[in-house]
Amino acid sequence: MSVADDFSQSPVGAIGRVTVPIPPNGPGEVLVAVRGGSEAYAAWADRPIGKDLRVIVVESISARSVIVELLPS
């Protein structure tokens, strides 16, 4: 895999953990396991999601921003 391929790997479908609560109309932060490590992303959701809850990335809206949903238990 080339360096360019590594940087273009999408976080969509990855499981993450909320590190800063996601409010109704603004970003929170999630830590997502990608590219052999963990990376922090600004995260938006359709509803508020509290700290330390597990989420799944459903869309990447920029290189450092994602849309997430609460991971069903």
Buried (B, 14 or more C-beta within 10 A) or exposed (E): EEEEEEEEEEBEEBBBBBBBBBEEEEBBBBBBEBEEEEBEBBBBBEEEBEEEBBBBBEEBEEEEEBBBBBEEE
